Amino acid sequence: MDAAVPPPAPQPRLRATPELTTLDIDILRYAVRHGMVTPEQLAARFFRSPESAQPHLSSLVAAGLLVTEGPLLAIPAVVRATPQGARLAGCDLTPASLDLARLRHNLALVDLSEELLATHPGSVWTTERELRRDRMRAARAFGGWERQGRVPDGLLRLEDGRRIAIELDLTPKRSARLDLLAGAYAVDRGVDLVWWYLPSETAVVRMRKLVAERGLDHLVEPRVRTVTRGS
């Protein structure tokens, strides 16, 4: 009598890749490019209100393409792409990790980028993550890392072709550190101007003095930026 053949072991259920709309892809790309954003920032970018955004974002979370991190103390809820969401976004960027030390700065930078795009029609924003990706590509292509100056917090390419490096400081830096960072732009041929956002008028005056002493006042333009986001 033949031995009974055991039934096949159950296979794990794989989550099917959902059919995505153009809006879905745009949301995923935005989350991947910036690393992490708040639901409110996504709503402001793609929807009429946070209420209208919530069902759409919830569906992307349920599909395993976005993940939400709940608020912690003064830190707001944020949204990040999952590995599957990053692949479908097609940005050639890996998902960002939840870096609490830089979260407030990153979210403030998203707000600043949106304001700059709104006040400079026809401009294009390149995130720091994209800039670092592009430099790594160039390094691989030319067989080594070539010094190209500092990687800014973002790059705003204006409609007239000018390339504006954006620096955002939420807290004061020591003069020696500012001096070193500003000097890095003196050899950067990929930047036409630097808009340096600082947390107070006092910091702006100090920065103006530093760049004037280095002869960089034609290149670096300090600006006041007060951030009130409670993150």
ChimeraX attribute file (.defattr): number of C-alpha atoms within 10 A of each C-alpha:
attribute: neighborCount
match mode: 1-to-1
recipient: residues
	/A:1	3
	/A:2	4
	/A:3	5
	/A:4	6
	/A:5	6
	/A:6	6
	/A:7	6
	/A:8	6
	/A:9	6
	/A:10	6
	/A:11	6
	/A:12	6
	/A:13	6
	/A:14	6
	/A:15	8
	/A:16	8
	/A:17	12
	/A:18	10
	/A:19	6
	/A:20	11
	/A:21	9
	/A:22	7
	/A:23	11
	/A:24	19
	/A:25	16
	/A:26	14
	/A:27	23
	/A:28	23
	/A:29	21
	/A:30	20
	/A:31	26
	/A:32	30
	/A:33	24
	/A:34	20
	/A:35	25
	/A:36	27
	/A:37	26
	/A:38	18
	/A:39	18
	/A:40	19
	/A:41	19
	/A:42	19
	/A:43	19
	/A:44	15
	/A:45	14
	/A:46	16
	/A:47	15
	/A:48	10
	/A:49	13
	/A:50	16
	/A:51	11
	/A:52	12
	/A:53	18
	/A:54	15
	/A:55	11
	/A:56	16
	/A:57	22
	/A:58	14
	/A:59	13
	/A:60	19
	/A:61	18
	/A:62	11
	/A:63	16
	/A:64	18
	/A:65	23
	/A:66	24
	/A:67	19
	/A:68	18
	/A:69	14
	/A:70	11
	/A:71	11
	/A:72	10
	/A:73	8
	/A:74	10
	/A:75	15
	/A:76	19
	/A:77	16
	/A:78	20
	/A:79	23
	/A:80	26
	/A:81	31
	/A:82	22
	/A:83	17
	/A:84	15
	/A:85	27
	/A:86	24
	/A:87	18
	/A:88	18
	/A:89	22
	/A:90	12
	/A:91	15
	/A:92	13
	/A:93	17
	/A:94	18
	/A:95	21
	/A:96	18
	/A:97	11
	/A:98	14
	/A:99	11
	/A:100	12
	/A:101	8
	/A:102	9
	/A:103	18
	/A:104	18
	/A:105	18
	/A:106	21
	/A:107	21
	/A:108	20
	/A:109	23
	/A:110	18
	/A:111	15
	/A:112	18
	/A:113	21
	/A:114	15
	/A:115	11
	/A:116	15
	/A:117	16
	/A:118	11
	/A:119	10
	/A:120	14
	/A:121	10
	/A:122	11
	/A:123	17
	/A:124	17
	/A:125	18
	/A:126	17
	/A:127	21
	/A:128	19
	/A:129	19
	/A:130	19
	/A:131	16
	/A:132	13
	/A:133	16
	/A:134	12
	/A:135	16
	/A:136	15
	/A:137	13
	/A:138	14
	/A:139	14
	/A:140	12
	/A:141	10
	/A:142	10
	/A:143	9
	/A:144	10
	/A:145	13
	/A:146	12
	/A:147	11
	/A:148	13
	/A:149	17
	/A:150	15
	/A:151	19
	/A:152	22
	/A:153	20
	/A:154	22
	/A:155	24
	/A:156	24
	/A:157	20
	/A:158	17
	/A:159	12
	/A:160	8
	/A:161	11
	/A:162	14
	/A:163	20
	/A:164	22
	/A:165	23
	/A:166	24
	/A:167	19
	/A:168	21
	/A:169	20
	/A:170	16
	/A:171	12
	/A:172	13
	/A:173	13
	/A:174	7
	/A:175	13
	/A:176	10
	/A:177	10
	/A:178	15
	/A:179	16
	/A:180	10
	/A:181	16
	/A:182	21
	/A:183	19
	/A:184	14
	/A:185	23
	/A:186	16
	/A:187	12
	/A:188	14
	/A:189	10
	/A:190	14
	/A:191	19
	/A:192	16
	/A:193	19
	/A:194	23
	/A:195	17
	/A:196	22
	/A:197	20
	/A:198	24
	/A:199	17
	/A:200	16
	/A:201	14
	/A:202	11
	/A:203	20
	/A:204	20
	/A:205	14
	/A:206	13
	/A:207	24
	/A:208	16
	/A:209	14
	/A:210	20
	/A:211	20
	/A:212	13
	/A:213	11
	/A:214	12
	/A:215	13
	/A:216	19
	/A:217	17
	/A:218	11
	/A:219	18
	/A:220	25
	/A:221	17
	/A:222	21
	/A:223	20
	/A:224	17
	/A:225	17
	/A:226	15
	/A:227	18
	/A:228	7
	/A:229	13
	/A:230	10
	/A:231	18
